[in-house]
Amino acid sequence: MHGINNYLNQPMMIEQNYLMSVLSSLVLGFKTNSFESPEKINQKFSEQINAHMNTMASKGATQFPVVINIIGPIIKYSDWYYTGTQTILNICKYLEVDERVSGVLFNIDSGGGMGDGTPELADFIFNMQTPTIGYSNGNVCSAALWLFSACKRRIMSPHANKIGSKGVYIPYSNYEGIFTKLGAVIQDIYAPDSSLKNFAWRQMSENNNPKPFEDSAKEFNAVFTNDIKRFYGDQLKDDGKFFEGEVYSPQQALEIGLIDELASIDTALEIF
């Protein structure tokens, strides 16, 4: 837990190897207190886009594409070093009504992240009237796949890493043992008519019963699955592995319809 994002005991969509790879930088950030404020992160993100648009306009261009970078863990609110989906959503709303914008390319390199906030942004991207392209020269996994798939056209570099890992899990954490070891006495006393309050948590902590959390993950994953099918339509070929969480190379992704083509980002931008 850091800032106002909630990462524990709620649906997460992140590729495990990717999570391990980013933890070291996050631990260092906590240790050195080097994280930027959400306001600074959002300011830099907006300034980068505005600078590009102003440069294109100063050159006399009346229409031009805009690149939105989604690099790093997917989180709802800007934090650590990363821009949140709520900020990206607001930028998309701004670009959608700007007649100068000929298209939006979402440059994605992410192993996934939070469930909360991701479907909202994906749905907006899918319904944008402005042409959109999802592009990656790295990873498009889990939550990142939700955003990538919402784009009208999907392109990867032939040298990109992988795409897939579709699925949801809930990281359960209970720190009561730490406080108890330090001498604290912890006892939750609920109102008699609050038997369903914190039900999933109580089932895990008191009975080691994961089913309520499993049901929650299953429900969230069903939304993920329905959106993927809605975004792709008949283009995606179900090989029996994709919806189970398999990952693919760019060439394999092309074969089953996860992407439309292999190309460089410069070639992708020429489409607009």
C-alpha positions, 0 to 999 in steps of 0.5 A: 500500500502506498498513496491512495492506490489499493493493491492488496486483497483486491483483483490484480492483473499482473504477470508475476515475473514482471512484478518481481522485476519492478519490486527492486526499483520500488524498494529502492524508491521507498528507501531513498524517498525518491518517488515523485508526487502525483501532481508532478507525475501528472504535470510531466505527463501532460507537458510532454503531450502538450509540447508535442502538439505545440511543436506540430502546430508551430510547424504548420501541421493542422492534423497530427497523431499523438503518442501516449506512453503507458510504460510500467505497472498499470495503476489507477492513480498516479504514484511512484514513478507512473501515470495512473489510468485516471490521468490517462483517461482525462487526457484521452477525453481532451484529445478526443475533442481536439480536431487537430488530433488525427489519431492516438497511438498508445505506446505500451510496455507493461506487465500489467497491474491493478484491476481497479480503473483499468476496465474504465479506461479500456472501455473509453479507448474502445469507444473513441471516435478518434482512430487508435493504435495499440503499439508495443516494443516490449510487454503487453500482459494482463491489465496492459492487454486490456488497454491494448486490445481496446484499440482499433488497430494492434501492432507490435515490433517484431523485436517485442518481448511478449503479449498475453497473461490474460487473467486475474488473481487477488493477493491476500495479505494479513499482517496481524501476526506481526502486530501480535508478535509485538504484543498487540491484542487484536480482536474485531467485534462486529455488529450482530447484523453485519455478518457479511461485512468483510466476509472474504477477508474473514473467511481467509483469516479465520477459516483459511477459506479462499472461495469468497476471494476466488469468486470475486476474482472469477467475477472480475475475470469474466468482465475481462474475458467479455471485453476481450471478446467484444473488442476483438470480435471474430478476429481472435482465434481461441487456441485453447490457451489464451483465455487460460493465461498463456503468453505469446511472442509477437509472431505467435500473437500474429498467428492467432489474431492478437495483433494485426501486424508486425511493424516499427512505431514509425510505420505505425504512426504513418497509418494516421 
